[in-house]
Amino acid sequence: MKQFVNILRQIVAILILQLLIVPMSLAQGQVPRDVQYKKHPTNAIADIARGNPDKAIKNMENYLTDFPDDAESHYCMSVAYSVKNDVPKSMASLKKALESGMSMERFIAGPRELLLNLVQSNEFKEFSQGRYVKLVHGPMLGDVTETGAKIWLRTDRKASVTVTLLEDGKEQYRKIEGNTSRSNDYTSIIQIFDLKPATSYSYSISIDGNQLFENGSFTTTMMPGQQVQLKIGFGGGAGYTPWFERMWDTLAMQSFDVFLLLGDNVYIDYPKVPEAQQYCYYRRQSRPEFRRFTPNVPIYAIWDDHDFTVNDGEGGPEVDMPVWKRPVWDLFKNQWANPYYGGGINHPGCWFDFSIGDIDFIMLDCRYYRENPKEVDDPSMLGKFQKDWLKEKLKSSTATFKVLASSVPWAKETKPGSDDTWDGFPNEREEIFSFIVDNKIEGVLLISADRHRSDAWKVALQKGYTTYDLMSSKLTNVHTHDLMSGSIFGYNKKCSFGTLEFDTKTEDPSVTYSIKNIDNEEIHKMTIFKSQLDFEKEQVKNKKRRK
């Protein structure tokens, strides 16, 4: 009951915000409508980090001439003047950023090295007293299983963290301790063990003995193999866009059991500049809408090109070449609470798997080991180690549905003329599809992202076996990709997300895919039955059609 009341309070608060605050701010014209707004301040931070703060200042001044209330530009100005050790001007820009709606936590989060001169100044210390809380980012829920969960957060400095856990409807509680440190960018992942399956819990968080968060909640999953009714949300294309950040409030209203981020989650495009990477994560993690969404819905994340490297880029087959790959991976791990990350230290990557009842989710890394199709005759997207792992997971799965998640589209001609999707890796795609058919692995469903729209595609494999590629990648992006005639249906008018509602308790288990937009309007809907994804049953159907 307590968990239900907490969720109801959240929904009411979100509705009020969407009905009142958001329309008011948009009417006042407080944000610029730049189609690539997400890149402008990131470029400035990269310039500053690479030793050119004057270039960033000049660009920010020009931008602020047209958009004087742009908080991110004022923030970048403050960072640039901090690097120049001009504390008065850095403080002046900080105050303008706060006046434009930015939270003080942004200046605590960093990038810390760039803001060091400002934060260590007496002016800042005096001004910041009482203006921020020690819980800088989070909490974010992740890796919820039948017996455990993870809670991610970031603090302002090295600190002790206590999660107080309460089973729904009971007065008994447990306390789980953790710490944050500089080595992990002041983040901590609190791991909770020995929980009961299919049981609701609430939690609060204390930092250095002071309670700073309450009303967190989650429900542990069913036992493996158990039939379920499950609601999953997914999407990609979440470039930082102030006027579309309300998407996270829309998602919070959906009562998802899990949400999957399928890449291009923050947009960085600077694999060699860790400060730019940090900046992109921090500005999203600081958004109040995102922070309202993440405490109560388990979040799982893989990356795509813009989070790992540059547009349409690849890492290559070597583990530590180029040299920026492993540092990007290390930084990525500090931002999420995934079950695990690839093959660990020896085989880095962001792939992983998890199960809920009789549904398996297999999340792929399509960038770390990707080869360039223009340079290699028979390129690989996954690399041998990950591909062997994928085959083993598929073959050993006894789940009713196996959801195979890629950051780029599986279906053909989703991006005509490009080799960035699986179209650029036809032999490896065929190898995976042939493995599914040859081993009669039934119930395989494909999901993907990358294209700035939401689609449904039918995918023919071999020997009469078919599946579907369900795509969505326009969570908060402004930039839009055209609809394709080969899809079953598609949508690109507004920001959108995909929903998968599984029901494996029926005689013919089903999954219903629906597309909803940022205004919570349902656009398209289709139901796929397990029998449509079964090899033998599909063969019988084809024979009947031929007769």
C-alpha positions in Angstrom: 0.0 0.0 0.0 2.8 2.4 0.9 4.4 1.8 -2.5 1.1 2.5 -4.3 0.6 5.8 -2.3 4.1 6.9 -3.3 3.5 6.2 -6.9 0.2 8.0 -6.8 1.8 11.0 -5.3 4.4 11.0 -8.1 1.8 10.8 -10.8 -0.2 13.7 -9.3 2.9 15.8 -9.0 4.0 15.1 -12.6 0.5 15.9 -14.0 0.6 19.2 -12.2 4.0 20.0 -13.6 3.1 19.0 -17.1 -0.2 21.0 -17.1 1.2 24.1 -15.5 4.9 24.6 -15.3 6.0 23.3 -18.6 3.5 25.2 -20.8 4.2 28.3 -18.8 8.0 28.1 -19.4 7.6 27.4 -23.1 5.2 30.3 -23.4 7.7 32.6 -21.9 10.3 31.5 -24.4 12.9 30.6 -21.8 14.7 28.1 -24.0 16.2 28.3 -27.6 14.7 26.0 -30.2 18.0 24.9 -31.8 17.7 21.6 -33.6 21.2 20.6 -32.4 21.1 22.4 -29.1 22.7 19.4 -27.3 26.0 20.0 -29.2 26.5 23.7 -28.6 27.5 23.6 -24.9 29.3 20.3 -25.2 31.6 21.8 -27.8 32.3 24.6 -25.4 33.3 22.2 -22.6 35.5 20.3 -25.0 37.3 23.5 -26.0 37.8 24.4 -22.4 39.2 21.0 -21.5 41.6 21.1 -24.5 43.0 24.4 -23.3 41.0 27.0 -25.2 38.6 28.7 -22.8 38.7 32.0 -24.7 37.2 30.3 -27.8 34.4 28.9 -25.6 33.8 32.3 -24.0 33.5 34.0 -27.4 31.1 31.4 -28.7 29.0 31.6 -25.5 28.9 35.4 -25.7 27.6 35.2 -29.3 25.0 32.6 -28.3 23.8 34.6 -25.3 23.2 37.6 -27.5 20.3 35.7 -29.1 19.4 33.6 -26.0 20.3 35.7 -22.9 18.5 33.2 -20.5 20.2 30.0 -21.7 21.4 28.4 -18.5 23.9 26.0 -20.2 25.7 28.9 -21.9 26.1 30.7 -18.5 27.3 27.5 -17.0 29.9 27.1 -19.7 31.0 30.7 -19.2 31.5 30.0 -15.5 33.6 26.9 -16.3 35.7 28.8 -18.8 36.4 31.7 -16.3 37.2 29.1 -13.6 39.9 27.6 -15.8 41.2 31.1 -16.4 41.2 31.6 -12.6 39.0 34.6 -13.0 36.8 33.9 -10.0 34.7 37.1 -10.0 33.6 36.5 -13.6 33.1 32.8 -12.9 30.8 33.6 -10.0 28.9 36.2 -12.0 28.1 33.6 -14.7 27.2 31.0 -12.0 24.6 33.4 -10.6 23.2 34.0 -14.0 22.9 30.3 -14.6 21.1 29.8 -11.3 18.7 32.7 -12.2 18.0 30.9 -15.5 16.9 27.8 -13.7 20.0 25.7 -13.1 20.5 23.9 -9.9 23.5 24.5 -7.6 24.3 20.8 -7.8 25.6 21.3 -11.3 28.5 23.3 -10.1 29.2 20.7 -7.4 29.1 17.8 -9.8 31.6 19.3 -12.2 33.6 18.5 -14.3 35.4 19.0 -11.0 38.9 19.6 -12.4 37.6 22.4 -14.6 35.7 24.1 -11.8 38.4 23.6 -9.2 39.5 27.3 -9.0 35.9 28.4 -8.6 34.8 25.8 -6.0 37.9 26.3 -3.9 37.4 30.1 -3.7 36.1 31.8 -0.6 33.4 33.5 -2.7 32.0 30.2 -3.8 32.2 28.6 -0.4 30.3 31.5 1.2 27.7 31.7 -1.6 27.0 27.9 -1.7 26.3 27.5 2.0 22.8 26.0 2.2 22.2 26.1 -1.5 22.7 22.5 -2.4 22.3 19.0 -0.9 25.0 16.3 -0.6 23.0 13.9 -2.8 24.1 15.5 -6.0 22.7 12.9 -8.5 20.3 10.0 -8.2 19.1 7.8 -6.8 18.8 5.5 -9.8 17.4 2.0 -9.6 18.9 -0.9 -11.6 19.5 -4.6 -11.8 16.4 -5.6 -9.9 16.2 -9.4 -9.6 14.1 -11.9 -7.7 16.4 -11.5 -4.6 18.2 -8.2 -5.0 18.6 -4.7 -6.4 21.1 -2.0 -7.0 20.8 1.7 -6.2 23.2 4.2 -7.9 23.9 7.7 -6.6 26.5 10.5 -6.6 27.5 12.7 -3.6 29.2 16.0 -3.4 32.4 14.6 -1.8 33.7 11.4 -0.2 30.8 10.3 2.0 29.2 7.4 3.8 25.9 6.3 2.3 23.0 4.4 4.1 20.0 2.9 2.3 17.2 2.1 4.7 15.0 -0.6 3.3 11.4 -1.4 4.4 9.3 -4.3 3.2 5.9 -3.1 2.1 3.4 -3.3 4.9 5.9 -4.1 7.6 7.7 -2.0 10.2 10.9 -4.1 10.1 13.7 -2.5 8.2 17.3 -3.2 7.0 20.2 -0.8 6.6 22.8 -1.2 3.9 26.0 0.8 4.0 28.2 2.1 1.3 30.7 4.8 0.4 31.5 7.2 -2.4 35.0 8.1 -3.4 37.0 10.2 -5.9 38.1 7.0 -7.7 34.5 6.3 -8.8 33.6 9.9 -9.5 31.9 10.1 -6.1 29.4 7.5 -7.1 28.3 4.4 -5.2 26.2 1.4 -6.2 24.5 0.0 -3.1 23.9 -3.7 -3.7 20.9 -5.2 -1.8 20.8 -9.0 -1.3 18.6 -11.6 0.3 15.2 -10.1 -0.7 12.0 -12.0 -1.3 10.7 -12.7 -4.9 7.8 -10.6 -6.2 7.8 -8.4 -3.1 7.5 -4.7 -2.8 10.0 -2.6 -0.9 10.4 1.1 -0.1 13.7 2.8 0.7 15.2 6.1 1.9 18.8 7.4 1.6 21.0 9.1 4.1 24.4 10.8 3.4 26.8 11.1 6.4 23.9 10.4 8.7 21.4 12.9 7.2 18.3 11.6 5.4 18.2 13.3 2.0 15.8 11.1 0.0 12.7 9.1 0.8 9.8 7.5 -1.0 11.9 5.3 -3.3 10.3 2.0 -4.1 10.7 -1.2 -6.2 9.3 -4.7 -6.6 11.6 -7.7 -6.9 11.0 -9.9 -10.0 9.4 -13.3 -10.3 11.4 -16.5 -9.9 13.1 -17.5 -13.2 10.9 -19.4 -15.5 7.7 -18.2 -13.9 4.9 -16.9 -16.2 4.5 -13.1 -16.1 2.6 -10.1 -17.1 5.2 -7.4 -17.7 5.4 -3.9 -19.0 8.7 -2.8 -20.5 9.6 0.7 -21.9 12.5 1.3 -24.3 14.1 3.9 -26.5 17.2 5.8 -27.6 18.0 9.2 -29.0 17.9 11.1 -25.8 20.1 14.1 -26.6 19.8 16.9 -24.0 16.9 19.1 -25.0 15.6 21.4 -22.2 12.1 21.7 -23.7 11.8 18.0 -24.2 13.2 16.8 -20.8 9.6 16.5 -19.7 9.7 13.2 -21.5 11.1 11.6 -18.3 7.9 12.7 -16.5 5.8 11.1 -19.2 7.8 7.9 -18.8 7.3 8.0 -15.0 3.5 7.9 -15.5 3.7 4.6 -17.4 4.2 2.2 -14.4 7.0 0.4 -16.3 8.5 -2.7 -14.7 11.8 -1.9 -16.5 13.1 0.7 -18.9 15.8 0.0 -21.5 18.0 2.8 -22.8 19.3 1.6 -26.2 22.1 4.1 -26.9 22.6 7.7 -27.8 21.5 8.2 -24.3 23.2 11.6 -23.7 25.2 12.4 -26.9 28.9 13.2 -26.4 30.9 12.7 -29.6 34.2 13.4 -27.7 35.8 10.0 -26.9 39.2 11.6 -26.1 37.8 14.3 -23.8 36.6 12.8 -20.5 35.4 16.2 -19.2 33.0 16.5 -22.1 31.7 13.0 -21.4 31.2 13.8 -17.7 29.5 17.1 -18.6 26.9 15.3 -20.8 26.1 12.8 -18.1 25.9 15.4 -15.4 23.5 17.7 -17.1 21.1 14.8 -17.7 21.5 13.4 -14.2 20.8 16.8 -12.7 17.5 17.3 -14.5 14.6 17.1 -12.0 12.5 15.2 -14.5 15.1 12.5 -14.8 15.6 12.3 -11.1 11.8 11.8 -10.6 11.9 8.9 -13.0 14.9 6.9 -11.9 14.3 6.0 -8.2 11.4 3.7 -8.9 11.9 2.1 -12.3 14.9 -0.2 -12.9 17.1 1.4 -15.7 19.3 -0.7 -18.0 21.6 1.0 -20.5 23.8 0.1 -23.5 25.6 2.7 -25.7 25.7 3.6 -29.3 28.1 5.8 -31.4 27.4 9.2 -29.9 28.0 7.9 -26.3 31.0 5.8 -27.2 32.8 7.5 -30.0 31.7 9.8 -32.9 28.9 9.7 -35.4 28.8 6.3 -37.2 32.1 5.4 -35.5 33.6 2.2 -34.4 36.1 0.9 -31.9 37.8 -1.8 -33.8 38.7 -5.4 -32.9 41.5 -4.7 -30.5 40.8 -4.5 -26.8 42.9 -1.5 -26.0 43.2 0.2 -29.4 42.5 3.0 -29.9 43.7 3.9 -26.5 40.6 6.0 -25.6 38.3 2.9 -25.6 38.9 1.6 -22.1 38.7 5.0 -20.4 35.3 5.6 -22.1 34.2 2.3 -20.8 35.4 3.0 -17.3 33.6 6.3 -17.3 30.4 4.7 -18.7 30.4 2.2 -15.8 30.2 5.0 -13.3 26.9 6.2 -14.7 24.7 3.1 -14.5 23.7 0.2 -12.3 23.7 -2.6 -14.9 24.1 -6.3 -13.9 27.6 -6.4 -15.4 29.6 -4.8 -18.3 30.7 -7.1 -21.1 33.3 -9.7 -20.4 34.9 -7.7 -17.6 38.5 -6.4 -17.6 39.8 -8.8 -20.2 36.9 -8.3 -22.6 35.5 -4.8 -22.0 32.1 -3.8 -23.4 28.6 -2.8 -22.3 26.8 -6.0 -23.2 24.9 -8.0 -20.5 21.7 -10.1 -20.0 19.0 -10.4 -17.4 15.8 -12.3 -17.0 12.4 -11.5 -15.5 10.3 -14.7 -15.1 10.2 -16.5 -18.4 11.5 -13.6 -20.4 15.2 -13.2 -21.3 16.7 -9.9 -22.3 20.0 -9.9 -24.2 21.6 -6.5 -24.5 24.3 -6.0 -27.2 27.3 -3.7 -27.5 27.4 -2.7 -31.2 30.4 -0.3 -31.1 33.4 -1.4 -28.9 34.6 -4.2 -31.3 32.9 -3.0 -34.5 35.0 -3.0 -37.7 34.6 -0.4 -40.5 32.7 -1.9 -43.4 34.6 0.4 -45.8 37.9 -1.0 -44.7 37.2 -4.7 -44.0 35.7 -7.2 -46.5 33.7 -9.2 -44.0 33.3 -6.9 -41.0 32.1 -7.8 -37.6 30.0 -5.6 -35.4 30.1 -7.7 -32.2 33.6 -9.2 -32.2 34.2 -12.9 -31.7 34.0 -13.0 -27.9 30.7 -11.2 -27.7 29.2 -13.2 -30.6 30.1 -16.5 -28.9 28.5 -15.2 -25.7 25.4 -14.2 -27.7 25.1 -17.7 -29.2 25.5 -19.4 -25.9 22.9 -17.2 -24.3 20.4 -17.9 -27.1 21.0 -21.6 -27.2 20.8 -22.1 -23.4 17.7 -20.0 -23.0 14.4 -21.7 -22.1 12.5 -18.5 -21.8 9.2 -18.0 -23.6 10.4 -14.8 -25.2 14.1 -13.9 -25.9 14.4 -10.1 -26.5 17.5 -9.4 -28.4 18.4 -5.7 -28.1 20.7 -3.8 -30.5 21.6 -0.1 -30.5 21.2 -0.1 -34.4 18.4 -1.5 -36.5 18.3 -5.2 -37.5 15.8 -4.8 -40.4 17.0 -4.1 -43.9 16.7 -0.6 -45.5 15.9 1.2 -42.3 18.6 3.7 -43.3 18.9 3.3 -47.1 22.4 3.6 -48.4 24.1 3.4 -45.0 26.3 0.7 -43.6 26.0 1.9 -40.0 23.0 -0.4 -39.3 23.2 -4.2 -39.6 23.0 -3.7 -43.4 26.7 -2.9 -43.2 27.3 -6.3 -41.6 25.1 -8.7 -43.7 27.2 -11.8 -43.2 27.3 -11.5 -39.4 23.6 -10.7 -39.3 23.0 -13.8 -41.4 25.2 -15.9 -39.2 23.2 -14.9 -36.1 19.8 -15.4 -37.9 21.0 -18.8 -39.2 22.1 -19.8 -35.8 18.6 -19.0 -34.5 16.9 -21.0 -37.3 19.3 -24.0 -37.3 18.9 -24.4 -33.5 15.2 -23.8 -33.7 15.4 -21.1 -31.1 11.8 -19.9 -30.8 10.3 -16.8 -29.3 13.1 -14.4 -30.5 12.0 -10.8 -30.7 14.3 -8.0 -31.9 14.3 -4.4 -30.6 16.6 -1.5 -31.7 17.2 2.2 -31.7 19.4 4.7 -33.6 16.7 6.0 -36.1 15.0 9.2 -34.8 11.5 7.8 -35.0 9.5 4.8 -33.8 8.9 1.9 -36.2 7.8 -1.8 -36.5 9.4 -4.0 -39.1 8.8 -7.6 -40.1 12.0 -9.5 -40.5 12.2 -12.7 -42.6 14.9 -15.1 -41.5 15.0 -18.5 -43.2 12.8 -21.5 -43.8 9.6 -19.6 -43.1 10.7 -18.3 -39.8 10.0 -14.7 -39.1 10.4 -12.2 -36.3 10.0 -8.5 -35.8 12.3 -5.5 -35.3 10.6 -3.0 -33.0 12.5 0.3 -33.1 12.3 3.5 -31.1 15.0 6.3 -30.8 13.5 9.7 -30.3 13.1 10.1 -26.6 14.2 13.8 -26.4 15.9 14.5 -29.7 14.8 17.4 -31.9 16.4 16.0 -35.1 14.0 13.7 -36.9 14.5 10.9 -39.5 12.0 10.3 -42.3 9.6 7.4 -42.2 10.3 4.3 -44.3 7.8 2.7 -46.6 9.1 -0.8 -45.7 7.9 -0.6 -42.1 4.6 -2.0 -40.8 4.1 1.5 -39.3 6.1 4.4 -38.1 5.9 7.7 -36.2 8.2 10.7 -36.2 6.0 13.8 -35.5 6.9 14.1 -31.8 9.3 12.6 -29.3 8.2 9.0 -28.6 9.0 5.8 -26.9 8.2 2.1 -27.3 6.3 -0.1 -24.8 6.3 -3.9 -24.7 3.5 -5.6 -22.7 4.2 -9.3 -22.2 1.6 -11.8 -21.1 2.9 -15.3 -20.9 0.1 -16.6 -18.7 -2.2 -17.3 -21.7 -2.3 -20.4 -23.9 -0.6 -18.5 -26.7 1.7 -16.0 -24.9 1.8 -12.5 -26.5 3.7 -9.2 -26.5 1.9 -6.0 -27.5 4.1 -3.3 -28.9 2.8 0.3 -28.8 4.2 3.7 -29.6 3.4 6.6 -27.4 4.6 10.2 -27.8 5.8 12.7 -25.2 2.2 13.9 -24.6 1.3 10.3 -23.6 -0.8 9.8 -26.8 -0.9 6.2 -28.1 0.0 6.3 -31.8 0.3 2.7 -33.0 -0.2 -0.7 -31.5 0.2 -4.3 -32.6 0.2 -7.7 -30.8 2.6 -10.5 -31.7 1.8 -14.0 -30.5 4.4 -16.6 -29.4 3.0 -18.9 -32.1 4.1 -16.4 -34.7 7.7 -16.7 -33.5 7.7 -20.6 -33.3 9.6 -22.4 -36.0 7.4 -25.5 -36.4 4.0 -23.7 -36.1 5.2 -21.1 -38.6 6.2 -23.9 -41.0 2.7 -25.4 -40.7 1.1 -22.0 -41.4 3.2 -21.5 -44.5 2.2 -24.9 -45.9 -1.4 -24.1 -45.4 -1.0 -20.8 -47.2 0.7 -22.5 -50.1 -2.2 -25.0 -50.4 
